[in-house]
Amino acid sequence: MQRPHSVLSVDGRPVTWLGANFWSRSGGPRMWVRYDPAVVREELRTLHEHGLRETRSFLYWPDFMPTPDAVDEELVGHLLDFLDAHVETGMRTIPTFLVGHMSGENWDPVWREGRDLYSDVWMVSRQAWFTTEITRRTHHHAAVTGWLISNEMPIYGRRHDEPAAPQQEVSAWAQLLVSAVRAGGGTQPVSIGDGAWGLEVTGEDNGFSVRELGRLTDFTGPHVYKMESDPVRQHLNAAFVCELAAVTGRPVVLEEFGLTDEFASAASQAHYYRQTLHTSLLAGATGWLAWNNTDYDALAAQPPYSHHPFEMHFGITDAQGTPKPALLELRAFAEVLADVDLARTRRVDTDAALVVTSFLERHYPFTRPVDSQQAFRALRQAYVAAREADLPLAFAREADGFGDDALLYLVPSVRQLLATTWADLERRAEAGATVYASIASGEEPVQRGSWAPHVGRLFGVEHQLVYGLVEPVVEDVVEITVVRDFGTLRAGEVLHARAGGNEHARSFLPVVPAGAEVVAQDAAGRPVLLERTVGAGRMVLGTYPLEGMAGHLARVNPEPTWRLYDALATVAGVRRAVRVDDPLVLCDVLEREDGTRFAWFVSQHPGEVTVDVRAEGPLLDRASGADLAGKVRLPPFGVVVTRLG
């Protein structure tokens, strides 16, 4: 199966964006009325010297559009100088038109007077007029490499205590605004700037359908600031979001990510940037724009920094323009991108698929938001476990229908799939695939239980459920004993899985075999893993929702699901071009058009570690070509990229 890895094209040339979101330290969001050409050029030179070539720039809407039918010509002049400064310093920029939200505050043009930004025809026409006017005046400039309609419009367009805007209104608004860019002469790539927080990516409907907006735009731009309770999940958050955001088939640009000095030490900032950049690259991202270029100590009395003071210190340089650890990591990443020639490099195909339930991204009758949230949590934990097993995954979306070209299908802690999907999965097993599903009861008492039809026939078991009740997992740690060899699992091995979740989620499916063979059992002798041979393949049942339970727990990874996935990959015959036995070193491979392959090793260890590598060919030092003798040494939370001979 192919794994998405689309690259942006500007003026017919493939490009990779690496840069920063930009407000000058001369004024932050008010930089245009306090514009300092010399400071702007100094800031751009610093970025360029560290390998960055793009900025994302912002037109603070209340200043740029003082009345409904006028733009501030002085500020347009500053914008044109800003574009000139980019050309002078070898940079390009992606202007963002409608900036009413920024860093913890919303600002309206004084003339908005409460009008709805999506459904008020006159208000939408004013947004479109402004967008066309700015595009008409700037589209010809060599500095412009793309366009963004807005900044985090879901936050600006509706207050937090209001219901989300209807999807139809949002999509119509977006179509008109994209058309306004084209009407102004803009031919460069355009996207929305909404953050890609829609249902298909988060499981929560905010009116901005990532799938629908992908039909209107040229790239998808996730904004990722999620905080976690587990270090490995934290490092893979942006990667997982990028995988989900690829539902559009458009290039994925990690449009915003970063952290503030107030939330992380200097050393951990470097680790976070390094991990986010490389893991999102391996997840298919082909553009990165850090948040943001500088600190704002001089603006402590100015909103939003006065009431959100931590927002002052997200910079990759400090308030004097001195590089911080994040900028040094961006420079190192830029060197890797240049060395592998990312625009000509792609992810290798895979034989393994993670099945994404359509209940994550569609509203079916009488289903609830908690259903999609539970699916998101289980999928994310499954993704982490697969990365720990060095198992490259394609995301097979039930909503699109998925092909029959995978050898392994993972259906983690599932409660809800369509009835036809279960039948499709059984047919794939009959044709030779391995289908694994762990069963979850859900996280609320309404229609609690697995919705899989004929679960007994599918998996060769008879369930022992009592109506209205769940079988609780009473142990804090589930002891799992392997009773017969299965892939890389050996009879007699004992695994330990922590139990998490509420009283509904923390439950298992009681079964007795009825044609299936038991692979593993719990301390009470109850089946935990069973295999039913069907046709040329197999259906494998997990009676404990390991992924779902682990997804609730802090500092849980690595948990034993990675061992199960490693065994399933071996049984299914999934190709893994590079592997290590350490779950805290994540591996993957990219391949260039000329056949050159590059192997990535991403450590989750807080200390230095050396790993033995099993690979399809010798590992070679990327610079010298020296044979590494199958060993890679990684610094704390480090990344090493080698060639694979």
SEMAR-627041 format. One record per residue (C-alpha): x, y, z. Coordinates in Angstrom, 2 decimals, padded with zeros to 5 digits. Example, Ala and Ser with C-alpha at 12.3 -4.5 7.8 and 13.67 -1.06 7.14 Angstrom:
<rs>
         x         y         z
    012.30   -004.50    007.80
    013.67   -001.06    007.14
</rs>
This chain:
<rs>
         x         y         z
    000.00    000.00    000.00
    001.16    003.51   -000.74
    001.81    005.94    002.09
    000.98    009.58    001.25
    004.00    011.80    000.63
    002.89    014.63   -001.65
    005.15    017.60   -002.37
    004.04    021.16   -003.04
    004.60    022.69   -006.45
    005.21    026.42   -006.99
    005.49    027.71   -010.56
    005.77    024.13   -011.75
    008.68    023.27   -009.43
    008.49    020.92   -006.43
    009.31    022.77   -003.22
    009.84    021.95    000.43
    008.93    024.72    002.84
    011.04    025.07    005.98
    010.59    028.26    007.93
    008.85    030.11    010.70
    005.65    031.98    011.42
    006.71    035.63    011.53
    005.84    038.64    013.63
    008.66    041.14    013.99
    009.82    041.83    017.52
    009.26    045.50    016.66
    005.54    045.08    017.33
    004.22    041.55    017.24
    000.72    041.72    015.72
    001.08    045.51    015.60
    004.31    045.30    013.59
    002.74    046.98    010.57
    001.99    050.24    012.39
    005.42    050.10    014.08
    007.23    048.81    011.05
    011.04    048.81    011.29
    012.66    047.80    007.98
    016.10    047.35    009.54
    014.86    045.03    012.30
    012.83    042.99    009.82
    015.89    042.48    007.60
    018.01    041.50    010.59
    015.41    038.95    011.64
    015.14    037.49    008.14
    018.94    037.25    007.80
    019.12    035.26    011.04
    016.54    032.80    009.77
    018.29    032.47    006.41
    021.69    031.89    008.04
    020.18    028.90    009.82
    018.80    027.22    006.72
    015.24    028.57    006.75
    013.84    029.88    003.49
    010.17    030.64    004.23
    008.08    032.72    006.58
    004.37    032.69    007.14
    003.35    036.34    007.46
    000.14    037.87    008.82
   -001.99    040.86    007.84
   -003.45    042.08    011.13
   -006.96    042.70    009.85
   -008.11    045.63    012.06
   -005.09    047.68    010.95
   -005.05    046.71    007.28
   -008.79    047.27    006.70
   -009.90    050.29    008.73
   -013.22    050.63    006.86
   -015.35    048.15    004.92
   -014.23    049.46    001.54
   -010.62    050.56    002.07
   -007.18    049.16    002.83
   -004.54    051.19    004.62
   -002.17    052.25    001.85
    000.69    053.01    004.23
    000.55    049.48    005.60
    000.38    048.05    002.08
    003.59    049.97    001.46
    005.15    048.34    004.50
    003.98    044.96    003.22
    005.65    045.58   -000.15
    008.88    046.52    001.61
    008.55    043.36    003.70
    008.32    041.35    000.48
    011.36    043.18   -000.92
    013.26    042.31    002.27
    012.52    038.64    001.65
    013.96    038.76   -001.85
    017.04    040.62   -000.59
    017.72    037.95    002.01
    016.90    034.92   -000.15
    013.57    034.23    001.56
    009.94    033.75    000.52
    006.70    034.21    002.41
    003.13    032.90    002.67
    000.85    035.86    003.49
   -002.18    035.20    005.69
   -005.10    037.51    004.93
   -007.73    037.45    007.68
   -005.95    037.67    011.01
   -008.52    038.26    013.70
   -007.20    035.62    016.10
   -003.67    035.52    017.43
   -002.03    033.97    020.48
   -004.95    034.02    022.86
   -007.02    036.97    021.71
   -009.52    037.81    018.97
   -009.55    041.22    017.28
   -012.31    042.55    015.03
   -012.27    045.37    012.54
   -014.25    048.12    014.25
   -016.90    047.95    011.54
   -017.76    044.23    011.94
   -020.43    045.02    014.56
   -021.11    041.39    015.44
   -021.87    040.19    011.90
   -021.37    036.48    011.26
   -018.15    035.80    009.39
   -019.55    032.86    007.40
   -023.24    033.44    006.72
   -023.65    037.23    006.53
   -023.44    037.87    002.79
   -022.17    041.43    003.15
   -019.52    040.36    005.67
   -018.28    037.55    003.45
   -018.14    039.94    000.51
   -015.93    042.32    002.54
   -013.54    039.48    003.36
   -013.41    038.44   -000.28
   -012.86    042.04   -001.43
   -009.98    042.51    001.00
   -008.40    039.20   -000.05
   -008.64    040.09   -003.74
   -007.22    043.58   -003.16
   -004.16    042.34   -001.28
   -003.60    039.54   -003.79
   -003.90    041.94   -006.74
   -001.22    044.20   -005.25
    001.26    041.46   -004.31
    000.77    038.29   -006.37
    003.43    039.24   -008.90
    006.11    039.64   -006.25
    008.89    037.05   -006.31
    008.73    036.73   -002.52
    005.20    035.27   -002.47
    005.31    031.46   -002.49
    001.80    030.69   -001.23
   -001.32    032.06    000.47
   -003.34    031.33    003.58
   -006.88    032.61    003.97
   -006.98    032.99    007.76
   -005.40    032.11    011.06
   -007.24    029.52    013.18
   -010.63    030.65    011.99
   -012.50    028.06    014.11
   -011.38    030.02    017.19
   -012.13    033.42    015.67
   -015.35    032.66    013.83
   -017.18    031.27    016.86
   -016.78    031.94    020.58
   -015.87    028.92    022.68
   -019.34    028.91    024.22
   -021.09    028.92    020.82
   -021.87    025.87    018.67
   -019.52    025.22    015.77
   -020.38    026.82    012.44
   -022.31    024.53    010.09
   -020.03    022.71    007.68
   -022.00    023.88    004.63
   -021.53    027.53    005.60
   -017.83    027.09    006.31
   -017.18    025.28    003.03
   -019.08    027.92    001.05
   -017.12    030.68    002.82
   -013.85    028.90    002.05
   -014.75    028.42   -001.61
   -015.51    032.13   -002.01
   -012.29    033.18   -000.29
   -010.14    030.82   -002.36
   -011.86    032.18   -005.46
   -011.02    035.69   -004.25
   -007.32    034.80   -004.28
   -007.59    033.52   -007.83
   -009.61    036.57   -008.86
   -006.76    038.76   -007.62
   -004.28    036.94   -009.84
   -002.78    034.63   -007.25
   -001.55    031.40   -008.85
    000.57    030.21   -005.93
   -000.62    027.36   -003.65
   -003.44    028.36   -001.30
   -004.89    026.83    001.85
   -007.20    027.87    004.67
   -005.05    028.31    007.79
   -007.70    026.71    009.99
   -005.33    024.32    011.77
   -006.80    021.09    010.34
   -008.75    020.49    013.55
   -011.79    018.97    011.85
   -013.61    015.73    012.49
   -011.41    013.61    010.21
   -008.30    014.49    012.21
   -009.50    015.04    015.78
   -012.83    013.25    016.02
   -014.48    016.57    016.94
   -016.60    018.50    014.45
   -015.75    022.23    014.29
   -017.40    022.86    010.91
   -014.08    022.77    009.05
   -014.08    019.43    007.24
   -010.50    018.56    006.36
   -011.73    016.31    003.59
   -014.11    018.92    002.13
   -011.60    021.78    002.31
   -009.02    019.58    000.63
   -011.12    019.75   -002.54
   -010.74    023.54   -002.56
   -007.09    023.99   -001.58
   -003.56    022.99   -002.52
   -002.24    021.79    000.84
   -003.40    020.90    004.34
   -001.80    022.70    007.29
   -002.08    021.13    010.76
   -001.43    023.26    013.85
   -000.23    020.93    016.62
    000.18    022.01    020.24
   -001.36    019.04    022.00
   -000.02    018.22    025.44
    000.28    014.61    026.55
    000.87    012.40    029.55
    003.29    010.01    027.83
    006.68    011.02    026.33
    006.49    008.79    023.25
    002.91    009.85    022.46
    004.03    013.47    022.88
    006.87    013.04    020.40
    004.57    011.31    017.89
    001.57    013.63    018.23
    002.37    015.78    015.22
    003.27    012.71    013.16
   -000.06    011.05    013.89
   -001.97    014.22    013.06
   -000.08    014.54    009.77
   -001.02    010.96    008.88
   -004.70    011.68    009.53
   -004.55    015.04    007.72
   -003.40    013.27    004.55
   -007.04    012.21    004.03
   -007.22    015.01    001.46
   -004.44    013.58   -000.69
   -002.91    017.07   -000.66
    000.61    017.85    000.56
    000.75    018.18    004.33
    002.56    021.23    005.73
    003.05    021.29    009.50
    001.90    024.88    009.51
    002.32    025.55    013.23
    004.16    023.75    016.01
    006.42    024.87    018.81
    006.70    025.58    022.52
    007.42    028.32    024.99
    010.31    028.71    027.41
    007.75    028.73    030.23
    006.68    025.16    029.45
    010.00    023.49    028.59
    013.70    023.71    029.44
    016.21    024.63    026.76
    017.33    021.00    026.42
    013.80    019.64    026.15
    012.93    022.31    023.58
    015.69    020.96    021.37
    014.50    017.40    021.89
    010.90    018.32    021.07
    011.80    020.16    017.87
    014.13    017.35    016.73
    011.53    014.68    017.41
    008.63    016.61    015.85
    010.54    017.49    012.69
    011.83    014.01    011.96
    008.80    011.98    013.01
    006.44    014.21    011.00
    008.75    013.87    008.00
    008.49    010.09    008.32
    004.70    010.55    008.59
    004.51    012.26    005.21
    004.82    015.98    005.99
    006.75    017.88    003.33
    006.70    021.38    004.86
    007.35    022.87    008.32
    006.67    026.35    009.74
    007.71    026.74    013.36
    005.85    028.94    015.81
    007.49    031.40    015.81
    010.48    033.50    014.77
    011.21    035.55    017.89
    010.45    036.39    021.52
    008.63    039.59    022.54
    009.98    040.74    025.91
    009.56    044.39    024.94
    005.82    043.87    024.36
    004.83    042.68    027.84
    002.27    045.48    028.20
    000.65    044.78    024.81
   -002.14    042.25    024.29
   -002.07    039.31    023.88
    001.24    039.09    025.75
   -000.02    041.11    028.72
   -002.61    038.48    029.63
   -000.95    035.43    028.02
    002.67    036.15    029.02
    003.87    032.66    028.08
    003.11    033.62    024.46
    006.10    035.99    024.57
    008.61    033.15    024.50
    007.66    030.80    021.67
    010.48    032.25    019.57
    013.23    030.30    017.87
    015.32    033.40    018.60
    015.21    035.44    021.79
    014.11    039.07    021.99
    017.58    040.23    020.92
    017.62    037.91    017.90
    020.00    035.33    019.38
    019.28    031.77    018.18
    017.65    029.44    020.70
    017.99    025.62    020.70
    014.96    025.24    018.42
    016.60    027.24    015.63
    019.74    025.12    015.87
    017.59    022.02    015.45
    015.90    023.58    012.42
    019.32    024.25    010.89
    020.37    020.63    011.40
    017.08    019.46    009.89
    017.59    021.74    006.89
    020.93    020.04    006.25
    019.27    016.60    006.28
    016.54    017.77    003.88
    019.13    019.12    001.48
    021.24    015.97    001.71
    018.41    013.54    000.96
    016.80    015.95   -001.57
    013.35    015.61   -000.05
    011.45    016.89   -003.08
    012.69    013.78   -004.93
    012.27    011.37   -002.01
    009.22    009.37   -000.93
    008.10    006.95    001.71
    008.41    003.29    000.79
    005.24    001.28    000.27
    004.05   -001.01    003.03
    002.18   -004.28    003.51
    000.47   -003.17    006.74
   -002.66   -001.07    007.20
   -004.18    000.67    010.21
   -007.96    000.61    009.72
   -009.52    004.02    010.50
   -013.17    003.63    011.38
   -015.59    005.93    009.58
   -017.12    006.66    012.99
   -014.12    008.95    013.53
   -015.22    011.27    010.74
   -018.94    010.81    010.11
   -022.10    011.40    012.09
   -024.21    008.25    012.01
   -027.68    008.31    013.53
   -027.74    008.05    017.31
   -023.99    007.94    017.77
   -022.20    010.27    020.17
   -019.03    012.41    020.21
   -017.49    010.06    022.76
   -017.48    007.35    020.07
   -015.15    009.28    017.77
   -012.98    010.38    020.69
   -012.55    006.77    021.80
   -011.63    005.77    018.24
   -009.06    008.58    018.02
   -007.42    007.55    021.28
   -007.15    003.89    020.30
   -005.84    004.68    016.82
   -003.17    006.98    018.20
   -001.95    004.40    020.69
   -001.92    001.75    017.96
    000.17    004.09    015.81
    002.66    004.50    018.65
    002.89    000.73    019.16
    003.41    000.15    015.43
    006.23    002.72    015.34
    007.82    000.96    018.33
    007.65   -002.29    016.34
    009.27   -000.55    013.32
    006.13   -001.43    011.42
    005.42    001.08    008.62
    001.69    001.68    008.28
   -000.69    002.95    005.66
   -003.94    004.43    006.95
   -006.87    002.52    005.44
   -009.97    004.67    005.85
   -013.25    002.86    006.04
   -014.97    005.99    004.65
   -013.02    005.62    001.39
   -013.09    001.85    001.13
   -009.70    000.24    001.27
   -007.95   -002.01   -001.19
   -006.89   -005.62   -000.88
   -003.14   -005.05   -001.21
   -002.18   -005.30    002.49
   -000.89   -008.43    004.20
   -001.81   -007.16    007.68
   -004.84   -005.16    008.81
   -004.84   -003.72    012.35
   -008.22   -002.82    013.88
   -007.32   -001.55    017.37
   -009.74   -001.49    020.31
   -012.67   -001.17    017.96
   -016.26   -000.75    019.02
   -017.82    000.43    015.77
   -017.25   -000.47    012.13
   -019.83   -000.81    009.39
   -021.32   -004.30    009.01
   -020.01   -004.46    005.43
   -016.47   -003.67    006.60
   -016.37   -006.73    008.84
   -017.39   -008.84    005.86
   -014.68   -007.19    003.74
   -012.05   -007.91    006.36
   -013.03   -011.58    006.48
   -012.76   -011.78    002.68
   -009.27   -010.30    002.88
   -008.33   -012.98    005.41
   -009.68   -015.68    003.12
   -007.47   -014.28    000.37
   -004.35   -014.56    002.55
   -004.21   -011.50    004.80
   -003.86   -011.42    008.58
   -006.65   -009.41    010.19
   -006.21   -008.43    013.84
   -008.96   -006.78    015.87
   -009.10   -006.06    019.56
   -012.59   -005.53    020.88
   -013.74   -002.57    022.99
   -017.05   -002.00    024.75
   -016.97    001.80    024.49
   -016.66    004.44    027.16
   -020.31    005.08    028.08
   -023.25    002.87    029.11
   -025.39    003.53    026.01
   -025.48    000.41    023.78
   -022.30   -000.66    025.51
   -020.47   -003.53    023.86
   -018.89   -004.51    020.57
   -021.08   -003.78    017.58
   -019.36   -006.40    015.42
   -021.94   -008.75    013.85
   -021.34   -012.48    014.33
   -018.16   -011.88    016.31
   -018.16   -015.55    017.27
   -018.25   -016.81    013.68
   -015.73   -014.20    012.53
   -013.12   -015.21    015.07
   -014.01   -018.82    015.89
   -015.24   -018.20    019.43
   -018.39   -018.14    021.53
   -018.74   -015.00    023.64
   -019.99   -015.31    027.20
   -021.46   -011.84    027.71
   -024.40   -011.10    030.00
   -026.78   -008.42    028.74
   -026.26   -004.99    030.24
   -023.03   -005.92    031.99
   -019.35   -005.78    031.14
   -016.62   -008.09    032.32
   -014.41   -005.68    034.28
   -010.65   -005.72    034.24
   -010.11   -005.71    037.99
   -006.33   -006.03    037.92
   -004.22   -002.88    037.55
   -001.77   -004.97    035.53
   -002.98   -007.73    033.24
   -000.63   -010.71    033.08
   -000.59   -012.26    029.60
    001.05   -015.65    029.09
    001.86   -016.88    025.58
    000.77   -020.52    025.33
    002.04   -021.30    021.83
    004.58   -019.81    019.45
    003.19   -017.00    017.34
    005.57   -015.03    015.16
    008.18   -013.48    017.45
    006.21   -014.44    020.58
    007.39   -017.65    022.19
    005.39   -020.08    024.33
    005.98   -019.37    028.00
    006.69   -015.64    027.60
    004.79   -013.41    030.00
    003.75   -009.86    029.10
    002.32   -007.27    031.46
   -000.23   -004.67    030.34
   -001.45   -001.84    032.56
   -005.21   -001.29    032.63
   -006.66    002.18    032.10
   -009.94    003.90    031.30
   -013.28    004.26    033.04
   -015.53    001.43    034.21
   -016.90    000.95    030.69
   -013.61    000.99    028.78
   -011.73   -001.12    031.30
   -013.42   -004.37    030.34
   -012.73   -007.45    028.24
   -014.67   -009.81    025.97
   -015.14   -013.20    027.64
   -014.96   -016.01    025.06
   -014.38   -019.72    024.73
   -012.75   -021.14    021.60
   -015.08   -022.56    018.97
   -012.64   -023.32    016.17
   -010.00   -020.74    017.03
   -006.71   -021.63    018.72
   -005.65   -019.80    021.86
   -002.33   -017.97    021.49
   -002.23   -016.25    024.88
   -004.25   -016.22    028.09
   -004.57   -014.11    031.23
   -003.69   -015.12    034.79
   -007.12   -016.75    035.22
   -006.64   -018.86    032.09
   -009.08   -016.82    029.97
   -008.18   -016.32    026.30
   -006.49   -013.00    025.51
   -005.38   -013.70    021.93
   -006.91   -016.25    019.55
   -006.23   -017.20    015.94
   -008.78   -018.58    013.50
   -007.48   -019.88    010.18
   -009.73   -018.80    007.33
   -008.93   -019.56    003.73
   -005.31   -018.66    003.04
   -005.13   -016.20    005.96
   -006.25   -015.71    009.52
   -008.51   -013.69    011.80
   -006.81   -012.80    015.09
   -008.91   -011.66    018.06
   -007.71   -009.65    021.03
   -010.21   -009.93    023.88
   -008.63   -007.07    025.86
   -008.68   -003.53    024.38
   -004.97   -003.08    024.99
   -004.63    000.01    022.80
   -007.67    001.70    024.28
   -006.63    001.02    027.87
   -003.05    002.18    027.28
   -004.29    005.32    025.56
   -005.70    006.53    028.88
   -002.49    006.04    030.84
    000.42    008.31    031.65
    004.00    007.28    030.90
    002.86    003.89    029.64
    005.00    003.40    026.53
    006.44    001.07    025.55
    003.57   -001.22    026.52
    003.24   -004.81    025.26
    001.08   -004.04    022.22
    004.29   -003.40    020.27
    005.31   -007.02    020.90
    001.96   -008.19    019.59
    002.28   -006.03    016.47
    005.83   -007.27    015.91
    004.55   -010.86    016.07
    001.61   -010.11    013.75
    003.94   -008.52    011.20
    006.14   -011.62    011.26
    003.19   -014.00    010.88
    001.75   -011.92    008.04
    005.07   -011.65    006.21
    005.17   -007.85    006.31
    008.35   -006.41    004.85
    010.34   -004.18    007.21
    013.43   -002.77    005.52
    015.07   -001.82    008.81
    014.43   -003.00    012.38
    015.88   -002.93    015.88
    014.82   -004.87    018.95
    014.58   -001.76    021.11
    011.02   -000.32    021.10
    012.36    003.08    022.14
    014.31    003.46    018.90
    011.95    004.07    015.99
    013.07    003.18    012.46
    011.85    003.87    008.94
    013.12    004.25    005.37
    012.71    006.87    002.64
    013.72    006.26   -000.97
    014.95    008.79   -003.52
    014.05    008.73   -007.21
    017.54    007.46   -008.09
    017.09    004.42   -005.84
    019.13    005.71   -002.91
    017.55    004.66    000.38
    017.91    006.47    003.69
    017.28    004.85    007.07
    016.07    006.95    010.02
    016.69    006.06    013.66
    014.81    008.17    016.23
    015.60    007.52    019.89
    013.11    007.91    022.72
    015.82    007.27    025.31
    016.84    010.09    027.67
    020.41    008.76    027.58
    022.84    007.64    024.91
    022.17    004.22    023.39
    023.71    001.95    020.74
    021.46   -000.43    018.83
    022.05   -003.44    016.60
    020.20   -003.06    013.31
    018.63   -005.69    011.08
    018.36   -004.22    007.60
    017.98   -005.07    003.93
    021.60   -004.32    003.11
    024.52   -002.66    004.87
    024.14    000.55    006.86
    026.41    003.29    005.55
    027.41    006.61    007.04
    025.47    009.25    005.12
    028.47    011.55    004.62
    031.45    009.25    004.20
    029.82    006.05    002.99
    031.68    004.06    005.66
    030.10    000.76    006.70
    028.58    001.09    010.18
    028.73   -002.67    010.78
    025.03   -002.81    011.62
    025.30   -000.56    014.67
    023.96    002.93    015.30
    024.83    005.11    018.29
    022.21    007.67    019.27
    022.53    010.61    021.68
    019.69    011.37    024.12
    016.44    011.68    022.15
    018.70    011.78    019.12
    018.15    011.17    015.42
    020.61    009.50    013.06
    020.04    009.23    009.31
    022.13    006.70    007.38
    022.20    005.35    003.87
    020.91    001.84    003.32
    023.05   -000.06    000.83
</rs>
